[in-house]
Amino acid sequence: MHGLVSSLVCQPPTSAGMRFGGAVLILFAACIPAAPTPSVPSVARAERVSVSPVRSIDLADANFADLAPVGRAIGDARIVMLGEAGHGDGSTFRAKARMVRFLHEKMGFDILAWESGVWECEQMNVAFASSAAIADVARIGVYSLWANSEQVLPIFSYARESLATARPLQMAGIDPKFSTTARAAYRRWLLERLDATTLVKPEERADLERAFSRFPNVGKMQKLSREEREEDRAAFRRVLERAEKSEDLLAGIVLTDRSLLRRSLRNVIALYEWHEAVRADISTTVQWDDHVSLNNVRDRTMAENLVWVANERFPGAKVIVWAANMHVARDMSTVDGTGTRFNPHLYDGFRPMGDLAEHWFPKAVYRLAFTSFDGETGLTGQPASTVDEVPRAGSVEASMQAFGYPQAFVDFRASTDERGGALRGRRPGAFLGHVLFEADWARVFDGVFFIRTMSPSTPRAATAVK
């Protein structure tokens, strides 16, 4: 594609661009060429893209005028998915936290659904009303990569403070996985409620106990033979089938626990389906980096869990999803890994949650990806690494950084001419693990939140705020 933004010195808020409600409509043909060098191509035609600068990524900054273009792009969407290129992106965490506050206070979104366990996040919601330190509350529900991050912790404090308002921000989980620490607690919770019902016959309790003793652990798979997997899956299926067949059998437990019991059992069964899909009865070494489609069972179940959150657990609510870019994506069919250290066909056949959700929420989902040009990323407690390990020429990030904004937003849906404006078409982008895959990114996401320089996630302070 000729006339890339990265080859031009654009003048964002001057006569070279026209303002439209906070956005700057850049006319590429009107950009001023850089000082003459052999690397600066001529501009053959005018290409336009609507770029909105974002002033702040500070949760405490409640002047949301800079996010108005994001709000207009979201419009009447009922589900807003906030992605992240990597799980160690501290600056992205800060930006997402402020986005959550904006969506909650200005756009009526009352549920924050995490890429974390369904059952654990329900327990976290209960703990918000306790006197426990907020860091301890966060660890009950979400994965440690977020619960232990100094950049994420403020959103949990915000949620606790919102309990005193007419519209508290409530949490939910959408991942079928259970954290290691939650397994024993879930076992106790489930068996206590089953003991209060007639769902399990006395001779079947031993089957459940046996199943719990070798519960599948996805990520680091526990090897089960096909026979063991079928025995254990059947034990949970019997309970679920009875729970779905008759409310009378659930009379011994409260209504919210009945719904959670059924949903959690569906997630348990999904873990066995995932175990089968990756053939963990043969090998527990899963080659995630060869075929992302191995995650299809997980993403399908996350989409089903999102439907449960939005239509059953919190019926009619508007929901924010906090997850990785790869899970909030829409159409991954154009993603190409040629030239990366990964399988060129890494994403072939992958159906992410963001794509599947469209079936249940047609034209009501907005998928916002986050990316950056340079800086560092790193999981809490681990060494940070650069996000600029590969050439950036021609990438989405190189084009975005040329506008000169520390943060900016582009709505692929509204950019002029065709979807994505000047960013349309195949080009490199570091949306997936900060690796430059090539894709038509306007087909993958609905919008992009750009952060020029990424800072890594850092461990929470030893004395976390209440």
MOTAMO-V555731 format. One record per run of one state. SS is the DSSP state (@ for helix, = for strand, . for the rest). FROM is the first residue (numbers start at 1). LEN is the number of residues. If there is no record, write none. Layout:
# MOTAMO-V555731
SS:FROM:LEN, SS:FROM:LEN
This chain:
# MOTAMO-V555731
.:1:4, @:5:3, =:8:2, .:10:7, =:17:4, .:21:2, =:23:5, @:28:3, .:31:1, =:32:2, .:34:14, =:48:6, .:54:10, @:64:11, .:75:4, =:79:4, .:83:6, =:89:1, @:90:18, .:108:1, =:109:9, @:118:11, .:129:5, @:134:8, .:142:2, @:144:4, .:148:1, =:149:1, @:150:13, .:163:7, =:170:6, .:176:6, @:182:14, .:196:6, @:202:12, .:214:12, @:226:20, .:246:2, @:248:3, .:251:4, @:255:23, .:278:14, @:292:22, .:314:4, =:318:5, .:323:2, @:325:4, .:329:7, =:336:1, .:337:16, @:353:8, .:361:4, =:365:13, .:378:7, =:385:2, .:387:9, @:396:6, .:402:5, =:407:5, .:412:9, @:421:3, .:424:2, =:426:7, .:433:2, =:435:6, @:441:4, .:445:2, =:447:8, .:455:1, =:456:1, .:457:2, =:459:1, .:460:7
